[in-house]
Structures are given as C-alpha cells and as structure tokens.
Amino acid sequence: MTLGRKIILLSVGTPVVFGAVVVATLAACKAPVDRALNEGTQVAVDGVSDTLTKSAEAVIKDVWNTCQIRHAAAAVQLENNLRVTRRVVADGGGLSLGDESIRWEMQNQFTGEQSPVSLPKMQLGGDWLGKSTSFNSHALIRDPVTEMLGCTATVFQRVNAAGDMLRVSTSVRKKDGSRGVGNSIPATNPDGAANPVVASLLAGEVFRGRAFVVDGWQLTAYEPVRNARGEVIGAAANVADGDAAQAKQMDDLVVDLRSLVVRDKSETPLEPIEA
C-alpha cells in the first residue's frame, strides 16, 4: 500500500486535525522538492533534505501522539466493558457447564480447518446460552452488553486440555452477516508458537491487547471464566470500538515517514506502543 493511500485511510477514521497536519506537511515538503528538481543545484537539494527532515519529524510526533491518545482511550473503554460484562454475568447467575452436551463444528479462525466436537452446554444461571448464528435471536449475555456499551462481546468455552477456545455466544458479526459462533482460537498458532490470548487465560490472567477476532485484528480484552473449583472453563471477551487494523496503519505510516528521513543510526528509535 502506498504512503498516500495509508494517509487517506487514516484521515477517514482519525481526527480531522491529524489528517490536516499530514496533508499540510506533505504540501510543505512538495514545494522545495519541485524547486530542487527545477533548479538542479546542490544548495536546493540540501534545502529539500533539511525541510523534509523537519517536516517528517513533525508528522511522526503528531502520529505518535495520536496513537498514544487513541490507545489510552481504548484501554479505559475496555476496562469499563469488562466491569459491565462481569456484572451482567453475576446478575444472571454466573457461567457454568451443564450436564447435557451439544455438538459443534469448530472452525480454526486462522486456518479455517473444521473439526467436530461435543461439549457440555455453557449456561448463564441455569439457561443454555444457545447456538444461534442469527442476530434475530437474543443472546443472553452478549446482546445486553453490546446494547449498553456499543461494543462487540463474546463468551468462549474451553475445548480441551490444550486450551483451544470455542466462541459459543457472540455479537461479533461475520462478513456474511451471521454471528461468529463456532469460530475458535487455537492454543497453538499456525507458526507453532503459543497463542498469547490462550496462554494468558490458562495462566488465569486477563489478556489485553491486539488479537485476531474471526477475520480481522482488534484491540481486545479476554478474562478467564472459572468453575466452582477454580478451573478455567472459558473466557469472556470484549472488543474496543474501532479496530487495531487502523492502529497498525498508523504504525506503518510512522515507519514510512521515518524512511524518508536520513537519520543517525545511533539514534534510539521510538518504542512501539504496547497494547
């Protein structure tokens, strides 16, 4: 993707001020570039280098500050979402596994590979969460959370000892318009590495950060669900408004802008924003 295309995409989803800063800065860079090409002098080329360096550095700082602000706001939103989800679950009688089992066609969200699995019904209080893929039917936990907060939310059920997590109730919408139930997070990624979401959950910890959700990257929070014995039987997850793909585009834009600037190799680069 070209630098110009990335700027256009970002200006759609980010504050108007940010888009204006980028456009104005690039416009400021264009004039000395054109002058240098016309005059063909070393002085003009040096002037282009200085102007481009200063302008690009200014844009880099603006982009970085915007990333920081967006990340901080999303982190606060996710914490609020988790608190509301806990309350909805507690008021509903808590999550547990029933005596009856139900068959699922589990689909690995990375590879698309499908495999049948039979699991106990996940219940809220004494009521089964269901298995509907339609948004015409009401989901006991996910829809109330989505209606109150405007965010997507999901209940996962642990499938096996390895820790694979199956999406059994969700307000995440697939590209075909259906609910993303039956989709799973494998304990091991396609590259053989442990999936960080599952690893955190099995350790009894809340995962906060970017995660692949059904068919795209999102900024998320996953909290373990335990049974009466304290064993992890699943997870409750929330997704922040917007998506991490846009944040990734901003990161890429920073890299592209920095590549335009000749820098001292000893200079310490900007540290990435940790989700």
N, C-alpha and C positions, 0 to 999 in steps of 0.2 A: 504494500500500500504506500502511495506517495505521501510526502510530508504535507502537501496541500490538502489531500483527501483526509488525512488524520485531523488536520486543523478544522476542516469543515464539520466532520463528525463530532468533534469535541465541542465546537461552538453551539451545536444544537442542544446538547444536554448540560452544558455548564453555564454559569452566569454570563450575561451579555458583556459585562465588563471584561471578563477574561478573553472572550472572543475578540473584543475590540482591541485589547492590548496586543494580541498576537498579530492581527491584521495591520495595525498601525506600525508595529515594529518591523514587520516584513516589508511594509511600504517604505519605511525609513531606510532599510537596507538596500532596496532596489535602486534608489537614485544614485548613490555613489558607485554601485556596480555598473549601471549603464554609463556613467561618466567615465569610468575606468576603461570600459570597452571602447568607447568613442575616442578617448584621448590616447590610450595605449601607453601611458607613461608609468614609470616605477613609482613616482610620487602618488599618482592616483591609485595605483594598486595598494600601496601602503595605507592610504586613507580608507580604502574599502576594507582592508583587514582590520583596522582599528575600529571602524564603525560597526562592522559585522560582529566583531568580538563583543563589544559593549552591548549592542542591541540583543544579541543572542543570549548573553548572560542575564540581561534584564528579564527576558521572556522565561528563561529557565527558572529564575527565582519566583516569578509570578505563577508559573505552572506548579512549581513545588509547593508554594504556599496554598494554592487551591487544592492540591492533593491532600495536604495536611488537614485543611479545614473540612473537606468532604469526609475524610477518614474519621476524624473526631466526631462529627455529627452522626455518621453511620454507626459508630461504636456505641454511642449513647442510645440511639434508636434500638439497636439490637438488645442491649441490656434491658430496656423497658419492655421490649417484646417478650423476652424470656420471663420476666416477672409476671406479665399478664398471662402467659401460657401456663405457668405454674399455678396461678390462681384458678384458671379455668379447669385445669386437671384436678386440683384439690377439691373445688366445689362440686365437680362431677363424680367424686368418689374415688379418684385415683386410677392409674392404669395397672392392669393385671392381665394374666393369661388365663383363659377359660379352659374348661375340660374338653370341649369339642374342638376338633381340628378342621381346617379348611385348606383346600388345595390351591396353590398359586403357580402361575407361570412366571418365574423370576427372570428378569432381564438385566444383565450386567450393563450398567449405564455407560461404560467405556467401550466395551467390545460389541454390545448388542446380543451377545450369546444368551440363549434362553435355556432354562432348566426347570423341571417341575419340582415343587417342594410342598410338603404338607406341614402346617404349623398350627399350634393352638390359636384360637381366636383371641385377638387383642381386644380387651374390654375397657370401657370407661365406666367405673362402678360395676354394674352387672350387665351393661349393654354392650354388645359387639359393635365395634367401630364400622363394620361393614366392609364391602369390597367394591363399591361403585366407582366407575370411571366417568360418570356423568356429573356435570355441575347442576343438573336439575334436581338431584337428590342432596339432602343436607348431611354434611359430615359433622359428627358430634363435637369435635374439638377444633378442627382446622377452620371451619367456616366462621364460628364465633370469633376466633382470634383475628381472622382476616377482616371480618366486618368491623371490629373495633379498632384495629390498627392499620388496616390497609396494606398489610404485608402478607406474603405467602408463608405458609406454615405446614409442617409435616410431622407425622408420627412414624417412626421406624420400629421394626421388630427384628430382634437378633435371630439369625437363621441357624447358626451352628457354632461349634466351639471356636472356630477360627475368628468369628465375629462379623461375618457378612451381614449387612443391614438391609432389610427389605422395606420399601416405602409402602405402608399399608393404609395410610389415610393422609390425604394431602389436598392443599388448594393450589399446588403448582400445576400450571396448565402446559400440556404438551403442544407441539406445533399443530397437531390435528384437532386441538380444542378440548381434548379429554383430560381428565385428571391423570397425574403421573404415577398412579399406583402400580405396583408390580415391578417398578424400577428398583435396582439395588446398587448399593455401594459395596464393592468387594473389599475384603480385608487386605488384599494384595493388589496393587496397581498393575497394569499391563507390563510395566518395565521391571516388575519383580520387587519393587520397593513397597514397604508397608504403607497403606493408605493413612495419612495423618489424621483424618477425621475418625476413622475406626480405632486407630491406636489410642487416641485421646479418650474416646468413650470407654474402651476396655480398661483403661487405667483409672476410670472413674472421674475423669476431668471434663470440663466444658471446652469444646473446640470453638475458637473464634478466629475467623479469617476467610480467605478465599477458598471456595470449594466448588467442584463441578456439580451442578444440580440439573439432573435429567439430560439437558442438551446444551448447557452453557455455564460459564463461570459466574459465580455470585459471591457477594460478601455475606457470610453466614455465621450462625451460632448454633451449635449442637450440644444439647445437655443430656447426660445419661438418664435412662429410666431404669429403676431398680425394683426388684420384687421384695417381698417381706424379709427375705434372707440377705438382702443387700446385693444380690447378683444383678449384673447389668443384663436386662432383657430387651433393651431397645433404646430409643432416643427421641427427644422432641427437638425439632429444628425450626429456626426462623430465618428468613432472608430479608436483608435490608432493602429499602426502596432503591430503585436504580439497579445497576449491576456492576460487577467487578470488571467486565469487559471494557467499560468506559474508563475505569481507573487504569487498566492495563494500557489503553490507548494513550492516556496522559503520560504514563511512564515511558512509552515508546517515543512520544513526542519529545520528551526531555532528552532522550538518547540521541535522537536525530538532530536536535538543535545543538547539542554538545559536539556532535561530529562536525559541525560547521565551523567550530572554533579551534584554532591551533592552541594547545594548552601545554604547560609544563608537565611532563609525565610524572614528576614527583608530587604534584598537587593531589591532595586527598579528594576523591570523588564524593558526591553526595551519597549518603547512605540510603538504601531503599526503605520505603515506609512499610513497617511490619503490620500486617492485618491482625 
